[in-house]
């Protein structure tokens, strides 16, 4: 669960990755900025960028010799 961002909604549904981030961001004052993430092409690109960011974050926070080999 450390590799990806997870969020549990009020209804008990679990979201992961970009979907979790978008749900969290939807509670801020900048909701209007999230609309482009619903566009198919931009959503696909955003998923790839977010996944890359999550991997880099994970490696930076939890790196150890041999731990990251399985993620490549």
Biopython code that builds the backbone (N, CA, C, O; Angstrom):
import numpy as np
from Bio.PDB.StructureBuilder import StructureBuilder

atoms = [
    (1, "UNK", "N", (0.823, -1.198, 0.000)),
    (1, "UNK", "CA", (0.000, 0.000, 0.000)),
    (1, "UNK", "C", (0.860, 1.253, 0.000)),
    (1, "UNK", "O", (0.354, 2.349, -0.240)),
    (2, "UNK", "N", (2.142, 1.108, 0.264)),
    (2, "UNK", "CA", (3.001, 2.286, 0.245)),
    (2, "UNK", "C", (3.346, 2.723, -1.168)),
    (2, "UNK", "O", (3.677, 3.888, -1.387)),
    (3, "UNK", "N", (3.276, 1.823, -2.121)),
    (3, "UNK", "CA", (3.679, 2.123, -3.496)),
    (3, "UNK", "C", (2.718, 3.100, -4.158)),
    (3, "UNK", "O", (3.144, 3.947, -4.944)),
    (4, "UNK", "N", (1.426, 2.996, -3.850)),
    (4, "UNK", "CA", (0.416, 3.865, -4.456)),
    (4, "UNK", "C", (-0.356, 4.607, -3.376)),
    (4, "UNK", "O", (-0.530, 4.109, -2.264)),
    (5, "UNK", "N", (-0.808, 5.786, -3.717)),
    (5, "UNK", "CA", (-1.674, 6.553, -2.840)),
    (5, "UNK", "C", (-3.025, 5.850, -2.766)),
    (5, "UNK", "O", (-3.572, 5.450, -3.794)),
    (6, "UNK", "N", (-3.561, 5.697, -1.568)),
    (6, "UNK", "CA", (-4.876, 5.086, -1.365)),
    (6, "UNK", "C", (-5.761, 6.044, -0.590)),
    (6, "UNK", "O", (-5.285, 6.813, 0.246)),
    (7, "UNK", "N", (-7.049, 5.990, -0.874)),
    (7, "UNK", "CA", (-8.012, 6.829, -0.176)),
    (7, "UNK", "C", (-9.314, 6.044, -0.037)),
    (7, "UNK", "O", (-9.795, 5.448, -1.001)),
    (8, "UNK", "N", (-9.872, 6.048, 1.153)),
    (8, "UNK", "CA", (-11.162, 5.389, 1.387)),
    (8, "UNK", "C", (-12.224, 6.478, 1.452)),
    (8, "UNK", "O", (-12.124, 7.403, 2.259)),
    (9, "UNK", "N", (-13.238, 6.368, 0.603)),
    (9, "UNK", "CA", (-14.296, 7.368, 0.552)),
    (9, "UNK", "C", (-15.275, 7.170, 1.711)),
    (9, "UNK", "O", (-15.212, 6.177, 2.436)),
    (10, "UNK", "N", (-16.160, 8.119, 1.863)),
    (10, "UNK", "CA", (-17.154, 8.051, 2.931)),
    (10, "UNK", "C", (-18.085, 6.842, 2.762)),
    (10, "UNK", "O", (-18.650, 6.356, 3.742)),
    (11, "UNK", "N", (-18.246, 6.358, 1.528)),
    (11, "UNK", "CA", (-19.105, 5.203, 1.269)),
    (11, "UNK", "C", (-18.365, 3.876, 1.433)),
    (11, "UNK", "O", (-18.956, 2.807, 1.284)),
    (12, "UNK", "N", (-17.060, 3.951, 1.742)),
    (12, "UNK", "CA", (-16.280, 2.743, 1.942)),
    (12, "UNK", "C", (-15.536, 2.259, 0.713)),
    (12, "UNK", "O", (-14.844, 1.242, 0.770)),
    (13, "UNK", "N", (-15.665, 2.965, -0.389)),
    (13, "UNK", "CA", (-14.964, 2.596, -1.617)),
    (13, "UNK", "C", (-13.505, 3.022, -1.523)),
    (13, "UNK", "O", (-13.200, 4.123, -1.065)),
    (14, "UNK", "N", (-12.604, 2.141, -1.962)),
    (14, "UNK", "CA", (-11.180, 2.465, -1.976)),
    (14, "UNK", "C", (-10.796, 2.989, -3.353)),
    (14, "UNK", "O", (-11.152, 2.398, -4.373)),
    (15, "UNK", "N", (-10.069, 4.101, -3.375)),
    (15, "UNK", "CA", (-9.522, 4.656, -4.608)),
    (15, "UNK", "C", (-8.014, 4.578, -4.533)),
    (15, "UNK", "O", (-7.434, 4.592, -3.448)),
    (16, "UNK", "N", (-7.381, 4.496, -5.692)),
    (16, "UNK", "CA", (-5.930, 4.345, -5.738)),
    (16, "UNK", "C", (-5.341, 5.260, -6.799)),
    (16, "UNK", "O", (-5.984, 5.555, -7.807)),
    (17, "UNK", "N", (-4.115, 5.706, -6.564)),
    (17, "UNK", "CA", (-3.382, 6.485, -7.552)),
    (17, "UNK", "C", (-4.011, 7.838, -7.824)),
    (17, "UNK", "O", (-4.424, 8.549, -6.908)),
    (18, "UNK", "N", (-4.076, 8.177, -9.103)),
    (18, "UNK", "CA", (-4.601, 9.479, -9.511)),
    (18, "UNK", "C", (-6.049, 9.666, -9.071)),
    (18, "UNK", "O", (-6.437, 10.775, -8.703)),
    (19, "UNK", "N", (-6.855, 8.605, -9.101)),
    (19, "UNK", "CA", (-8.248, 8.723, -8.658)),
    (19, "UNK", "C", (-8.326, 9.153, -7.190)),
    (19, "UNK", "O", (-9.186, 9.955, -6.825)),
    (20, "UNK", "N", (-7.440, 8.630, -6.356)),
    (20, "UNK", "CA", (-7.398, 9.017, -4.938)),
    (20, "UNK", "C", (-6.979, 10.475, -4.794)),
    (20, "UNK", "O", (-7.556, 11.217, -3.999)),
    (21, "UNK", "N", (-5.981, 10.880, -5.561)),
    (21, "UNK", "CA", (-5.518, 12.261, -5.494)),
    (21, "UNK", "C", (-6.606, 13.235, -5.961)),
    (21, "UNK", "O", (-6.836, 14.266, -5.329)),
    (22, "UNK", "N", (-7.263, 12.903, -7.058)),
    (22, "UNK", "CA", (-8.330, 13.778, -7.573)),
    (22, "UNK", "C", (-9.462, 13.895, -6.562)),
    (22, "UNK", "O", (-9.998, 14.983, -6.351)),
    (23, "UNK", "N", (-9.830, 12.780, -5.934)),
    (23, "UNK", "CA", (-10.887, 12.822, -4.920)),
    (23, "UNK", "C", (-10.482, 13.730, -3.760)),
    (23, "UNK", "O", (-11.292, 14.526, -3.285)),
    (24, "UNK", "N", (-9.245, 13.617, -3.306)),
    (24, "UNK", "CA", (-8.758, 14.470, -2.209)),
    (24, "UNK", "C", (-8.726, 15.931, -2.645)),
    (24, "UNK", "O", (-9.146, 16.816, -1.899)),
    (25, "UNK", "N", (-8.234, 16.179, -3.840)),
    (25, "UNK", "CA", (-8.147, 17.558, -4.343)),
    (25, "UNK", "C", (-9.525, 18.170, -4.550)),
    (25, "UNK", "O", (-9.671, 19.392, -4.514)),
    (26, "UNK", "N", (-10.545, 17.327, -4.770)),
    (26, "UNK", "CA", (-11.893, 17.852, -5.013)),
    (26, "UNK", "C", (-12.471, 18.550, -3.778)),
    (26, "UNK", "O", (-13.484, 19.243, -3.869)),
    (27, "UNK", "N", (-11.831, 18.367, -2.642)),
    (27, "UNK", "CA", (-12.285, 19.006, -1.411)),
    (27, "UNK", "C", (-11.541, 20.311, -1.131)),
    (27, "UNK", "O", (-11.687, 20.898, -0.059)),
    (28, "UNK", "N", (-10.754, 20.753, -2.089)),
    (28, "UNK", "CA", (-10.036, 22.019, -1.940)),
    (28, "UNK", "C", (-10.791, 23.109, -2.686)),
    (28, "UNK", "O", (-11.808, 22.835, -3.324)),
    (29, "UNK", "N", (-10.312, 24.315, -2.611)),
    (29, "UNK", "CA", (-10.969, 25.429, -3.290)),
    (29, "UNK", "C", (-10.691, 25.504, -4.781)),
    (29, "UNK", "O", (-11.197, 26.402, -5.455)),
    (30, "UNK", "N", (-9.903, 24.586, -5.306)),
    (30, "UNK", "CA", (-9.531, 24.635, -6.722)),
    (30, "UNK", "C", (-10.141, 23.496, -7.528)),
    (30, "UNK", "O", (-9.469, 22.919, -8.383)),
    (31, "UNK", "N", (-11.382, 23.169, -7.275)),
    (31, "UNK", "CA", (-12.050, 22.066, -7.986)),
    (31, "UNK", "C", (-12.052, 22.267, -9.491)),
    (31, "UNK", "O", (-11.959, 21.299, -10.245)),
    (32, "UNK", "N", (-12.156, 23.489, -9.928)),
    (32, "UNK", "CA", (-12.231, 23.784, -11.358)),
    (32, "UNK", "C", (-10.991, 23.287, -12.101)),
    (32, "UNK", "O", (-11.050, 23.036, -13.305)),
    (33, "UNK", "N", (-9.888, 23.146, -11.405)),
    (33, "UNK", "CA", (-8.653, 22.689, -12.046)),
    (33, "UNK", "C", (-8.684, 21.190, -12.347)),
    (33, "UNK", "O", (-7.846, 20.701, -13.105)),
    (34, "UNK", "N", (-9.625, 20.462, -11.774)),
    (34, "UNK", "CA", (-9.696, 19.015, -11.953)),
    (34, "UNK", "C", (-10.443, 18.606, -13.218)),
    (34, "UNK", "O", (-10.272, 17.483, -13.692)),
    (35, "UNK", "N", (-11.256, 19.481, -13.766)),
    (35, "UNK", "CA", (-12.062, 19.147, -14.942)),
    (35, "UNK", "C", (-11.236, 18.578, -16.098)),
    (35, "UNK", "O", (-11.657, 17.591, -16.701)),
    (36, "UNK", "N", (-10.080, 19.155, -16.434)),
    (36, "UNK", "CA", (-9.301, 18.580, -17.551)),
    (36, "UNK", "C", (-8.851, 17.144, -17.312)),
    (36, "UNK", "O", (-8.575, 16.424, -18.272)),
    (37, "UNK", "N", (-8.769, 16.714, -16.064)),
    (37, "UNK", "CA", (-8.360, 15.339, -15.797)),
    (37, "UNK", "C", (-9.438, 14.328, -16.183)),
    (37, "UNK", "O", (-9.189, 13.123, -16.162)),
    (38, "UNK", "N", (-10.615, 14.798, -16.529)),
    (38, "UNK", "CA", (-11.690, 13.923, -16.994)),
    (38, "UNK", "C", (-11.648, 13.731, -18.512)),
    (38, "UNK", "O", (-12.318, 12.850, -19.051)),
    (39, "UNK", "N", (-10.859, 14.559, -19.194)),
    (39, "UNK", "CA", (-10.723, 14.435, -20.646)),
    (39, "UNK", "C", (-9.867, 13.207, -20.942)),
    (39, "UNK", "O", (-8.790, 13.064, -20.363)),
    (40, "UNK", "N", (-10.315, 12.320, -21.826)),
    (40, "UNK", "CA", (-9.632, 11.035, -22.038)),
    (40, "UNK", "C", (-8.125, 11.126, -22.304)),
    (40, "UNK", "O", (-7.350, 10.423, -21.655)),
    (41, "UNK", "N", (-7.697, 11.968, -23.235)),
    (41, "UNK", "CA", (-6.275, 12.030, -23.567)),
    (41, "UNK", "C", (-5.451, 12.565, -22.396)),
    (41, "UNK", "O", (-4.400, 12.014, -22.066)),
    (42, "UNK", "N", (-5.926, 13.624, -21.780)),
    (42, "UNK", "CA", (-5.199, 14.207, -20.658)),
    (42, "UNK", "C", (-5.219, 13.276, -19.446)),
    (42, "UNK", "O", (-4.242, 13.204, -18.700)),
    (43, "UNK", "N", (-6.314, 12.574, -19.254)),
    (43, "UNK", "CA", (-6.413, 11.622, -18.139)),
    (43, "UNK", "C", (-5.373, 10.510, -18.278)),
    (43, "UNK", "O", (-4.723, 10.138, -17.300)),
    (44, "UNK", "N", (-5.219, 9.987, -19.481)),
    (44, "UNK", "CA", (-4.228, 8.943, -19.727)),
    (44, "UNK", "C", (-2.823, 9.460, -19.442)),
    (44, "UNK", "O", (-2.035, 8.783, -18.781)),
    (45, "UNK", "N", (-2.510, 10.628, -19.925)),
    (45, "UNK", "CA", (-1.200, 11.229, -19.685)),
    (45, "UNK", "C", (-0.990, 11.483, -18.189)),
    (45, "UNK", "O", (0.077, 11.199, -17.646)),
    (46, "UNK", "N", (-2.014, 12.016, -17.538)),
    (46, "UNK", "CA", (-1.922, 12.310, -16.101)),
    (46, "UNK", "C", (-1.685, 11.033, -15.294)),
    (46, "UNK", "O", (-0.915, 11.045, -14.334)),
    (47, "UNK", "N", (-2.341, 9.931, -15.675)),
    (47, "UNK", "CA", (-2.130, 8.656, -14.977)),
    (47, "UNK", "C", (-0.669, 8.223, -15.072)),
    (47, "UNK", "O", (-0.086, 7.777, -14.083)),
    (48, "UNK", "N", (-0.073, 8.353, -16.267)),
    (48, "UNK", "CA", (1.327, 7.965, -16.447)),
    (48, "UNK", "C", (2.256, 8.850, -15.627)),
    (48, "UNK", "O", (3.185, 8.359, -14.987)),
    (49, "UNK", "N", (2.009, 10.135, -15.648)),
    (49, "UNK", "CA", (2.838, 11.074, -14.880)),
    (49, "UNK", "C", (2.696, 10.806, -13.389)),
    (49, "UNK", "O", (3.694, 10.770, -12.670)),
    (50, "UNK", "N", (1.476, 10.619, -12.922)),
    (50, "UNK", "CA", (1.245, 10.377, -11.504)),
    (50, "UNK", "C", (1.872, 9.051, -11.060)),
    (50, "UNK", "O", (2.448, 8.962, -9.976)),
    (51, "UNK", "N", (1.754, 8.026, -11.906)),
    (51, "UNK", "CA", (2.346, 6.730, -11.579)),
    (51, "UNK", "C", (3.868, 6.860, -11.469)),
    (51, "UNK", "O", (4.476, 6.286, -10.566)),
    (52, "UNK", "N", (4.475, 7.601, -12.372)),
    (52, "UNK", "CA", (5.923, 7.836, -12.319)),
    (52, "UNK", "C", (6.291, 8.573, -11.034)),
    (52, "UNK", "O", (7.265, 8.221, -10.370)),
    (53, "UNK", "N", (5.509, 9.598, -10.684)),
    (53, "UNK", "CA", (5.762, 10.356, -9.455)),
    (53, "UNK", "C", (5.656, 9.447, -8.226)),
    (53, "UNK", "O", (6.479, 9.530, -7.314)),
    (54, "UNK", "N", (4.637, 8.578, -8.208)),
    (54, "UNK", "CA", (4.469, 7.666, -7.075)),
    (54, "UNK", "C", (5.665, 6.726, -6.926)),
    (54, "UNK", "O", (6.128, 6.479, -5.813)),
    (55, "UNK", "N", (6.160, 6.208, -8.036)),
    (55, "UNK", "CA", (7.308, 5.312, -7.988)),
    (55, "UNK", "C", (8.536, 6.047, -7.460)),
    (55, "UNK", "O", (9.250, 5.523, -6.604)),
    (56, "UNK", "N", (8.784, 7.242, -7.957)),
    (56, "UNK", "CA", (9.940, 8.034, -7.489)),
    (56, "UNK", "C", (9.798, 8.352, -6.003)),
    (56, "UNK", "O", (10.767, 8.252, -5.251)),
    (57, "UNK", "N", (8.598, 8.734, -5.582)),
    (57, "UNK", "CA", (8.347, 9.034, -4.174)),
    (57, "UNK", "C", (8.593, 7.804, -3.315)),
    (57, "UNK", "O", (9.242, 7.895, -2.273)),
    (58, "UNK", "N", (8.088, 6.668, -3.737)),
    (58, "UNK", "CA", (8.268, 5.423, -2.990)),
    (58, "UNK", "C", (9.749, 5.088, -2.845)),
    (58, "UNK", "O", (10.224, 4.766, -1.757)),
    (59, "UNK", "N", (10.455, 5.169, -3.946)),
    (59, "UNK", "CA", (11.885, 4.842, -3.905)),
    (59, "UNK", "C", (12.657, 5.803, -3.008)),
    (59, "UNK", "O", (13.578, 5.388, -2.305)),
    (60, "UNK", "N", (12.294, 7.062, -3.025)),
    (60, "UNK", "CA", (12.996, 8.040, -2.197)),
    (60, "UNK", "C", (12.724, 7.802, -0.713)),
    (60, "UNK", "O", (13.638, 7.886, 0.106)),
    (61, "UNK", "N", (11.484, 7.509, -0.368)),
    (61, "UNK", "CA", (11.112, 7.334, 1.031)),
    (61, "UNK", "C", (11.468, 5.966, 1.603)),
    (61, "UNK", "O", (11.806, 5.857, 2.782)),
    (62, "UNK", "N", (11.394, 4.932, 0.787)),
    (62, "UNK", "CA", (11.531, 3.576, 1.295)),
    (62, "UNK", "C", (12.648, 2.786, 0.629)),
    (62, "UNK", "O", (12.609, 1.556, 0.610)),
    (63, "UNK", "N", (13.633, 3.471, 0.086)),
    (63, "UNK", "CA", (14.678, 2.764, -0.647)),
    (63, "UNK", "C", (15.584, 1.972, 0.293)),
    (63, "UNK", "O", (15.886, 2.394, 1.409)),
    (64, "UNK", "N", (15.995, 0.836, -0.190)),
    (64, "UNK", "CA", (17.000, 0.013, 0.477)),
    (64, "UNK", "C", (17.653, -0.839, -0.595)),
    (64, "UNK", "O", (17.078, -1.024, -1.668)),
    (65, "UNK", "N", (18.830, -1.356, -0.333)),
    (65, "UNK", "CA", (19.512, -2.200, -1.327)),
    (65, "UNK", "C", (18.685, -3.444, -1.626)),
    (65, "UNK", "O", (18.336, -4.209, -0.726)),
    (66, "UNK", "N", (18.383, -3.629, -2.894)),
    (66, "UNK", "CA", (17.629, -4.815, -3.300)),
    (66, "UNK", "C", (16.124, -4.649, -3.276)),
    (66, "UNK", "O", (15.421, -5.412, -3.938)),
    (67, "UNK", "N", (15.598, -3.675, -2.533)),
    (67, "UNK", "CA", (14.141, -3.506, -2.424)),
    (67, "UNK", "C", (13.526, -3.047, -3.740)),
    (67, "UNK", "O", (12.421, -3.464, -4.085)),
    (68, "UNK", "N", (14.223, -2.202, -4.469)),
    (68, "UNK", "CA", (13.646, -1.586, -5.672)),
    (68, "UNK", "C", (13.830, -2.413, -6.929)),
    (68, "UNK", "O", (13.256, -2.078, -7.965)),
    (69, "UNK", "N", (14.604, -3.474, -6.873)),
    (69, "UNK", "CA", (14.842, -4.277, -8.064)),
    (69, "UNK", "C", (13.555, -4.872, -8.601)),
    (69, "UNK", "O", (13.384, -4.965, -9.816)),
    (70, "UNK", "N", (12.649, -5.274, -7.729)),
    (70, "UNK", "CA", (11.404, -5.886, -8.169)),
    (70, "UNK", "C", (10.454, -4.880, -8.788)),
    (70, "UNK", "O", (9.497, -5.293, -9.444)),
    (71, "UNK", "N", (10.663, -3.574, -8.617)),
    (71, "UNK", "CA", (9.790, -2.560, -9.170)),
    (71, "UNK", "C", (10.148, -2.186, -10.592)),
    (71, "UNK", "O", (9.342, -1.561, -11.282)),
    (72, "UNK", "N", (11.330, -2.550, -11.050)),
    (72, "UNK", "CA", (11.770, -2.176, -12.397)),
    (72, "UNK", "C", (11.097, -3.002, -13.454)),
    (72, "UNK", "O", (11.356, -2.815, -14.642)),
]
sb = StructureBuilder()
sb.init_structure("model")
sb.init_model(0)
sb.init_chain("A")
sb.init_seg("    ")
for serial, (resi, resn, name, xyz) in enumerate(atoms, 1):
    if name == "N":
        sb.init_residue(resn, " ", resi, " ")
    sb.init_atom(name, np.array(xyz, "f"), 0.0, 1.0, " ", f" {name:<3s}", serial, name[0])
structure = sb.get_structure()
